[in-house]
Amino acid sequence: MRFFILIAGLFAAPFAMGQDLPRYDPEAYCQADTDSNSLYNLCIDDEQHYYDALRQRWSDVPADIKRYCIDDNQAGTGRPSYSMLELCISDEVDAAENESSFSFD
């Protein structure tokens, strides 16, 4: 029985830990706020840059930070973006690595 539980846990762990990078709609996000072709192109270029950066580091981001930032990004304007997701991930990873402390001194 213990063997079965151990084996089941080994197969379940990667699925629980490895949340995929979400699929957003950069075209809709970039088109939503402008009728300018130039601004649209700049936005698409930015979204591509942030998506590529996220893809490279995604497997190193802790699962709790992924969940928080994905939820926060989708709750914001209703139009999630890779630029906002990357900003959240960077801020949260930095904060986790530099945790503040409180003192009554």
Summary of the structure (lengths in Angstrom):
residues: 105
radius of gyration: 18.3
end to end distance: 53.9
largest distance: 63.6
contacts: 228
relative contact order: 0.13
helix: 71%
strand: 0%
